[in-house]
Amino acid sequence: MNHMPEVEKLRARTDIHFNCAQSLLVPFRDVTGLSEEESYRLGSLFGSGMHHGGLCGTLSSAAMILGMAGFGKEVSTAMIRDFKKRHDSIQCRELLAASAKRGIPRKPHCDGLVFEMTKFLDETLGDTAGESLQEAMR
């Protein structure tokens, strides 16, 4: 299933804010079995690195989604390792600081991470044969 259209709609909304974690959990409710409201509430405290610049909310929510889909820690560990390799950090405050240094405002930066993780999840979850994570990350 392609979750990108719903993710893009949520990230574009101005009437309500969907943080990075919610922007994944709400569209992937078909995987988690949660309702839209439950997904929204579950992700509410994971944005902005749990509101203190810690672990990026896209990684937190992606790990939850992978777990609900039955993937093990090896896939989650590889996802985090590959994310860190691409972005030099997994911490929200560091990711935002690096983005600001490059002149990229917060919203486009976070949108990019959400879209990147949506693509990864769609490819990984669509991979019922359990192919390599590295292939899914391309």
C-alpha positions in Angstrom: 0.0 0.0 0.0 1.2 3.5 -0.7 0.8 5.7 2.4 2.5 8.7 0.9 -0.6 10.6 -0.3 -2.1 10.6 3.2 1.2 11.5 4.8 1.6 14.5 2.4 -2.0 15.6 3.2 -1.3 15.5 6.9 2.0 17.4 6.6 0.2 20.1 4.5 -2.7 20.7 6.9 -2.7 24.0 8.7 -5.9 23.5 10.8 -4.2 20.9 13.0 -0.6 20.1 13.6 0.6 16.5 13.0 4.0 16.1 14.4 6.6 13.8 12.7 5.5 10.8 14.8 1.8 11.3 14.2 2.4 11.9 10.5 3.5 8.3 10.3 1.3 6.6 12.9 -2.0 8.0 11.6 -1.5 6.8 8.0 0.0 3.5 9.0 -3.0 2.7 11.2 -3.9 -0.1 8.8 -0.6 -1.8 9.9 -0.9 -1.0 13.6 -4.6 -1.8 14.0 -5.1 1.5 15.9 -7.9 3.9 15.1 -7.0 7.4 13.7 -7.7 9.0 17.1 -5.5 6.3 19.0 -2.7 6.9 16.5 -2.9 10.6 16.9 -2.8 10.3 20.7 -0.1 7.7 20.7 2.2 9.9 18.7 1.4 13.2 20.5 4.4 13.0 22.8 7.0 11.7 20.4 7.3 14.9 18.2 10.4 17.1 18.6 12.4 14.2 20.0 9.9 13.6 22.8 9.7 17.4 23.3 13.3 17.6 24.4 15.4 17.0 21.2 16.0 13.3 21.8 15.4 10.5 19.3 13.8 11.7 16.1 10.0 11.1 16.2 10.1 9.5 12.7 12.4 6.8 14.0 10.3 6.3 17.2 7.1 5.9 15.2 8.7 3.8 12.5 10.0 1.4 15.1 6.4 1.1 16.6 5.0 0.5 13.1 7.6 -2.2 12.4 7.0 -3.9 15.7 3.3 -4.0 15.1 3.9 -5.5 11.7 5.9 -8.3 13.3 9.5 -7.2 12.3 12.2 -7.9 14.8 14.9 -5.8 16.4 17.4 -6.5 13.6 15.3 -4.5 11.1 14.8 -1.7 13.5 18.5 -1.6 14.4 19.5 -1.6 10.7 16.9 1.2 10.1 18.4 3.4 12.8 22.0 2.6 11.7 21.2 3.5 8.1 19.4 6.7 9.1 22.4 7.8 11.2 24.7 7.1 8.3 22.7 9.3 6.0 22.0 12.1 8.5 25.0 11.9 10.9 22.6 11.7 13.9 19.3 10.3 15.2 18.8 13.1 17.7 16.2 15.7 16.8 18.1 18.6 18.2 21.2 17.7 16.2 19.3 17.0 13.0 17.6 20.4 13.3 20.8 22.2 14.1 22.5 20.7 11.0 19.5 21.6 8.9 19.5 25.2 10.2 23.2 25.4 9.4 22.5 24.5 5.8 19.7 27.1 5.7 16.8 24.6 5.6 13.8 25.7 7.8 12.4 23.3 10.3 9.2 22.3 8.5 10.8 21.4 5.1 13.5 19.5 7.0 11.0 17.5 9.1 8.8 16.9 6.1 11.7 15.4 4.3 12.5 13.0 7.1 8.8 12.0 7.3 8.6 11.4 3.6 11.9 9.4 3.6 10.6 7.2 6.4 7.2 6.7 4.7 9.0 5.4 1.6 11.1 3.1 3.7 8.1 1.7 5.6 6.0 1.2 2.4 8.9 -0.6 0.8 9.7 -2.7 3.9 6.2 -3.6 4.8 5.4 -4.4 1.2 8.3 -6.8 1.2 6.5 -10.0 2.5 9.5 -12.2 1.5 11.7 -10.4 4.0 14.2 -9.0 1.5 17.2 -7.1 2.7 16.7 -3.8 4.5 19.4 -2.2 2.5 17.4 -2.8 -0.7 14.3 -1.2 0.9 16.3 1.9 1.9 17.2 2.7 -1.8 
